[in-house]
Amino acid sequence: EPEVTQTPSHQVTQMGQEVILRCVPISNHLYFYWYRQILGQKVEFLVSFYNNEISEKSEIFDDQFSVERPDGSNFTLKIRSTKLEDSAMYFCASSESRVYNSPLHFGNGTRLTVT
Amino acid sequence: RKEVEQDPGPFNVPEGATVAFNCTYSNSASQSFFWYRQDCRKEPKLLMSVYSSGNEDGRFTAQLNRASQYISLLIRDSKLSDSATYLCVVNGGSTGNTGKLIFGQGTTLQVKP
């Protein structure tokens, strides 16, 4: 079964540093997403991306965050200057479409630890 | 009212038991509803979509009540492997039909031998 893959599985960085989280969505999927989950809390939407542009973003997704699809397979999330509160599990997801009940498939996540 | 609200549990049940989880959502424009399962420190995995007419997948039955904005999940004949956190998930876009999913906090199920 095709799957969404994310690298690295764990990233440790110092406050103020830039990080790039990488994802390879399922190949025939057209919609891409980033979600995050702070330890012990619920999964939260960050951003959706379609046709090389952001479709929707949450309040969390401020100017410190950006997304890119640099080639035909990768989808990246960049945090420019990390803060302690950015420590979380970051999940990439993809879906075939946005029509009714098109489910999202999640990658296994990148655990970001900001020290 | 929280966007998606669930009883966090935990629900501790013996193997073979039937257990039901409930969830309420606040966005009446939501069009898509799902139950996801999340094991400890793992990614959410789709358990089943929830349809207006109710739907069943093996031991799992999901129901949706749009008027009450209420979703349920019934698990029959619980197995040890069902132990996980069950996430009620609702489409949260302004048109009710985008990939912006709103997750509940999750209900933890522990099935004991």
Interface residues (C-beta under 8 A of the other chain):
Chain A: Y31 Y33 Y35 Q41 K42 V43 E44 F45 S48 S55 E56 S58 M89 F91 A93 S95 R98 V99 Y100 N101 S102 P103 L104 H105 F106 G107 N108 G109 R111
Chain B: Q31 S32 F34 Q38 R41 K42 E43 P44 K45 L46 S49 Y51 L87 G92 G93 N97 T98 G99 K100 L101 I102 F103 G104 Q105 G106
